[in-house]
Amino acid sequence: MSTQQPEDVPAISDWSRLLAGKVAVVTGGGDGIGGAISRLFAQHGATVEIAEIDADRAERTLRDIEAAGGRAHAHVVDVREEDDVARLAKAVLARHGGIDVLVNNVGDYRPLAPFLQSTPETWDAMYRINLHHVFLVTHAFLASMIARGGGSIVNLHSVEGMRGYPGEPVYGAMKAAVAHFTTCLAAGHGRQGIRANGIGTDLCQTPQVDYRTGFEASEHLWPSWAPVGRLGWPEEQARVALFLASDLSSYVTGHNIPVDGGTKAGGGWFFSPAAGRFVNRPTGL
């Protein structure tokens, strides 16, 4: 048996710059998990195209990347809107001709409405912010990725799409749809050089989801709330995104990885008779 590496196995020539020469689009790339992904990708040599609804957040992350010697461009767009996505794709493709990495990071648990109090309007809002834009943005860039010889799609969703979520089944359904869309993309386009994988987040401190405020007196309970015993941070999600975007994961596709401190494995949600609802950080059931 030959001990030599087959020629079709991608070689890693520089472990410090895993995305050198790549073009990456990151939606919601100005803050939180998206901001951490944008900065880490730029650190590893990618030119990052930041798609962000908030101009200040986009500009702040752009300045961070440029100050560190990286390359990036910012686009103020609402990825829920077809015209905005078309404008984003036109600008990016005019500059580069194609892209190598797409990170669909945008999502929100709001408007949070228990199912019996929800309406078709809340369902539509949940669909547009968590699933519709994933279709729009992927559709806008997929052909250019195939023409470029392939690439990696990383879809951020939630561990709530990978387990039962009693708090908001519509949100859970949207996240599960993103996860399965990811798997289907991988199966359908792998032979065209496309890899697609997902990240199921949980218990990650971001501007959108604050796991600290209001729980200052209960931080000693983190070993009960998460198997790893602590809160997670955007940079930890970004490292997994880097793995999935780079040739480190050249034989990984169609998978959804919980980056959750072990909450999916450990259970996660508990019914509190005292509170009359499900909680994922019990301070006393």
C-alpha positions as CSV (number, residue, x, y, z in Angstrom):
1,M,0.0,0.0,0.0
2,S,1.3,3.4,-0.9
3,T,2.1,5.7,1.9
4,Q,2.1,8.8,-0.3
5,Q,-0.8,11.3,-0.1
6,P,-3.0,11.0,-3.2
7,E,-2.7,14.0,-5.5
8,D,-6.4,14.9,-5.2
9,V,-6.2,15.4,-1.4
10,P,-5.9,19.2,-0.8
11,A,-2.5,20.1,0.7
12,I,-2.4,22.6,3.6
13,S,0.6,24.8,2.7
14,D,0.2,27.4,5.4
15,W,-1.7,26.6,8.6
16,S,-1.6,30.2,9.7
17,R,-3.5,31.4,6.6
18,L,-6.1,28.7,5.9
19,L,-8.1,30.9,3.5
20,A,-5.3,32.7,1.6
21,G,-6.6,34.0,-1.7
22,K,-10.2,33.1,-1.0
23,V,-13.2,35.4,-1.3
24,A,-15.8,34.9,1.5
25,V,-19.3,36.5,1.9
26,V,-20.5,36.6,5.5
27,T,-24.1,37.7,6.1
28,G,-24.7,39.5,9.4
29,G,-20.9,39.9,9.3
30,G,-20.6,43.1,11.3
31,D,-21.2,41.9,14.9
32,G,-21.6,38.9,17.2
33,I,-20.9,35.6,15.6
34,G,-20.8,37.1,12.1
35,G,-18.3,39.7,13.2
36,A,-16.0,37.1,14.8
37,I,-16.2,35.0,11.6
38,S,-15.4,38.0,9.4
39,R,-12.3,38.9,11.5
40,L,-11.0,35.4,11.7
41,F,-11.5,34.7,8.0
42,A,-9.6,37.9,7.2
43,Q,-6.9,36.9,9.6
44,H,-6.5,33.7,7.7
45,G,-6.1,35.5,4.3
46,A,-9.6,35.7,2.9
47,T,-11.0,38.9,1.3
48,V,-14.2,39.2,3.3
49,E,-17.4,40.7,1.8
50,I,-19.4,41.8,4.9
51,A,-23.2,41.9,4.3
52,E,-24.7,43.8,7.3
53,I,-28.0,45.6,7.9
54,D,-26.4,48.1,10.3
55,A,-23.9,50.5,8.8
56,D,-22.1,51.2,12.0
57,R,-21.5,47.6,12.8
58,A,-20.3,46.9,9.3
59,E,-17.9,49.9,9.4
60,R,-16.6,48.9,12.8
61,T,-15.7,45.4,11.7
62,L,-14.2,46.7,8.5
63,R,-11.9,49.0,10.4
64,D,-10.9,46.1,12.7
65,I,-10.0,44.0,9.7
66,E,-8.1,46.7,7.9
67,A,-6.2,47.7,11.1
68,A,-5.0,44.1,11.4
69,G,-3.8,44.1,7.8
70,G,-6.7,42.2,6.4
71,R,-8.9,42.9,3.4
72,A,-12.6,43.4,3.5
73,H,-15.5,45.4,2.0
74,A,-18.8,46.3,3.6
75,H,-22.3,46.3,2.1
76,V,-25.3,47.7,3.9
77,V,-28.1,45.3,2.9
78,D,-31.1,43.6,4.3
79,V,-30.7,40.0,3.2
80,R,-34.4,39.4,3.6
81,E,-35.0,41.6,0.6
82,E,-34.5,40.2,-2.9
83,D,-33.4,43.5,-4.4
84,D,-30.8,44.0,-1.7
85,V,-29.4,40.5,-2.2
86,A,-29.2,41.1,-6.0
87,R,-27.4,44.3,-5.4
88,L,-25.0,42.5,-3.0
89,A,-24.3,39.7,-5.5
90,K,-23.8,42.2,-8.4
91,A,-21.2,44.2,-6.4
92,V,-19.3,41.2,-5.1
93,L,-19.3,39.3,-8.5
94,A,-18.2,42.5,-10.3
95,R,-15.2,42.8,-8.0
96,H,-14.2,39.1,-7.9
97,G,-16.0,37.2,-10.6
98,G,-17.0,34.6,-8.0
99,I,-16.7,33.6,-4.4
100,D,-15.2,30.6,-2.6
101,V,-16.9,30.7,0.8
102,L,-20.5,31.7,1.7
103,V,-21.5,32.0,5.4
104,N,-25.2,32.4,5.9
105,N,-25.2,33.7,9.5
106,V,-28.3,35.9,9.8
107,G,-31.0,34.8,12.2
108,D,-33.1,35.8,15.1
109,Y,-35.4,34.3,17.7
110,R,-37.7,37.3,17.5
111,P,-40.6,37.9,17.3
112,L,-40.8,35.3,20.1
113,A,-44.4,34.2,20.4
114,P,-45.7,31.0,22.0
115,F,-47.5,29.1,19.2
116,L,-51.0,29.6,20.6
117,Q,-50.4,33.4,20.6
118,S,-48.6,33.5,17.3
119,T,-50.1,34.6,14.0
120,P,-49.5,34.2,10.3
121,E,-47.6,37.5,10.5
122,T,-45.2,36.3,13.1
123,W,-44.7,33.0,11.2
124,D,-43.8,35.0,8.1
125,A,-41.4,37.2,10.0
126,M,-39.8,34.1,11.5
127,Y,-39.5,32.6,8.0
128,R,-37.9,35.7,6.4
129,I,-35.3,36.2,9.1
130,N,-34.3,32.6,9.6
131,L,-34.9,30.7,6.3
132,H,-36.0,32.8,3.3
133,H,-32.7,34.8,3.2
134,V,-30.7,31.5,3.2
135,F,-32.5,30.6,0.0
136,L,-32.0,34.1,-1.5
137,V,-28.3,34.5,-0.7
138,T,-27.4,30.9,-1.6
139,H,-29.2,31.1,-4.9
140,A,-27.5,34.4,-5.7
141,F,-24.0,33.0,-5.3
142,L,-24.1,29.2,-5.9
143,A,-23.6,29.4,-9.6
144,S,-20.5,31.5,-9.3
145,M,-19.1,29.1,-6.8
146,I,-19.6,26.2,-9.1
147,A,-18.1,28.2,-12.0
148,R,-15.1,28.9,-9.9
149,G,-14.5,25.2,-9.3
150,G,-16.4,24.8,-6.0
151,G,-16.3,26.1,-2.5
152,S,-17.8,25.9,0.9
153,I,-21.2,27.0,2.3
154,V,-21.5,27.3,6.0
155,N,-25.0,27.9,7.4
156,L,-25.4,29.1,11.0
157,H,-28.7,27.9,12.5
158,S,-29.3,26.7,16.1
159,V,-29.3,23.7,18.2
160,E,-33.0,24.3,18.5
161,G,-33.3,23.0,15.0
162,M,-31.6,19.7,16.1
163,R,-33.7,19.0,19.2
164,G,-37.2,19.7,20.5
165,Y,-37.7,23.4,21.3
166,P,-40.8,23.8,23.4
167,G,-40.5,27.6,23.6
168,E,-41.2,28.4,19.9
169,P,-41.9,25.5,17.5
170,V,-42.0,27.8,14.5
171,Y,-38.5,29.0,15.2
172,G,-37.3,25.5,15.8
173,A,-38.9,24.4,12.5
174,M,-37.1,27.2,10.6
175,K,-33.8,26.2,12.0
176,A,-34.4,22.6,11.3
177,A,-35.2,23.6,7.7
178,V,-31.9,25.4,7.4
179,A,-30.1,22.3,8.7
180,H,-31.8,20.0,6.2
181,F,-31.4,22.5,3.3
182,T,-27.7,22.3,4.1
183,T,-27.7,18.5,3.9
184,C,-29.6,18.6,0.7
185,L,-27.3,21.1,-0.9
186,A,-24.3,18.9,0.0
187,A,-25.9,15.9,-1.6
188,G,-27.0,17.7,-4.7
189,H,-23.9,19.8,-5.5
190,G,-21.0,17.8,-4.1
191,R,-20.0,16.6,-7.5
192,Q,-19.7,20.2,-8.6
193,G,-17.2,20.9,-5.9
194,I,-19.6,22.4,-3.3
195,R,-19.4,21.4,0.3
196,A,-22.2,22.5,2.6
197,N,-22.2,22.2,6.4
198,G,-24.1,23.8,9.2
199,I,-23.4,25.0,12.7
200,G,-26.1,24.6,15.5
201,T,-25.3,27.3,18.0
202,D,-26.4,27.6,21.7
203,L,-25.5,29.5,24.8
204,C,-23.2,31.9,22.9
205,Q,-22.9,35.4,24.2
206,T,-23.8,37.9,21.5
207,P,-25.4,41.4,21.3
208,Q,-28.5,39.7,20.1
209,V,-28.7,37.0,22.9
210,D,-27.4,38.1,26.3
211,Y,-26.9,35.2,28.5
212,R,-25.3,37.2,31.3
213,T,-27.6,40.1,32.2
214,G,-30.1,39.1,34.8
215,F,-28.1,36.0,35.8
216,E,-25.2,37.6,37.6
217,A,-26.1,36.0,40.9
218,S,-26.5,32.6,39.3
219,E,-23.2,32.2,37.3
220,H,-22.1,29.5,39.7
221,L,-24.8,27.3,38.1
222,W,-23.1,27.1,34.7
223,P,-21.9,23.6,35.4
224,S,-25.6,22.7,35.6
225,W,-26.6,24.6,32.5
226,A,-23.9,23.4,30.0
227,P,-21.8,20.2,30.1
228,V,-18.6,22.2,29.5
229,G,-19.5,24.2,32.5
230,R,-19.4,27.7,31.1
231,L,-20.8,30.3,28.6
232,G,-19.7,30.2,25.0
233,W,-18.3,33.1,22.9
234,P,-18.6,34.1,19.2
235,E,-14.9,33.3,18.6
236,E,-15.6,29.7,19.4
237,Q,-18.3,29.5,16.7
238,A,-15.9,31.3,14.3
239,R,-13.3,28.7,14.7
240,V,-15.7,25.9,13.7
241,A,-16.8,28.1,10.7
242,L,-13.1,28.4,9.7
243,F,-12.6,24.6,9.9
244,L,-15.7,24.1,7.7
245,A,-14.7,26.9,5.2
246,S,-11.1,25.7,4.8
247,D,-9.5,22.6,3.3
248,L,-9.1,21.3,6.9
249,S,-12.6,19.9,6.3
250,S,-12.1,18.9,2.7
251,Y,-13.9,15.5,3.2
252,V,-16.7,16.9,5.4
253,T,-20.0,17.8,3.8
254,G,-23.7,17.5,4.6
255,H,-23.3,17.7,8.4
256,N,-24.7,19.9,11.1
257,I,-22.4,20.4,14.0
258,P,-23.7,21.5,17.4
259,V,-21.4,24.2,18.8
260,D,-23.3,24.4,22.1
261,G,-21.1,23.5,25.0
262,G,-22.8,20.1,25.0
263,T,-26.4,21.2,25.6
264,K,-27.8,19.1,22.8
265,A,-26.1,16.0,24.3
266,G,-27.0,16.9,27.8
267,G,-30.7,17.6,27.3
268,G,-31.0,21.4,27.5
269,W,-34.6,22.3,28.4
270,F,-36.4,21.8,31.7
271,F,-40.0,22.5,32.7
272,S,-40.2,24.8,35.7
273,P,-43.4,24.4,37.7
274,A,-42.5,27.6,39.6
275,A,-42.1,29.6,36.5
276,G,-44.8,27.8,34.5
277,R,-42.6,27.5,31.5
278,F,-39.6,25.7,30.0
279,V,-36.2,27.1,31.0
280,N,-32.6,26.3,29.8
281,R,-30.9,27.9,32.8
282,P,-32.8,26.8,35.9
283,T,-32.0,28.7,39.1
284,G,-34.4,26.6,41.0
285,L,-37.1,24.5,39.3
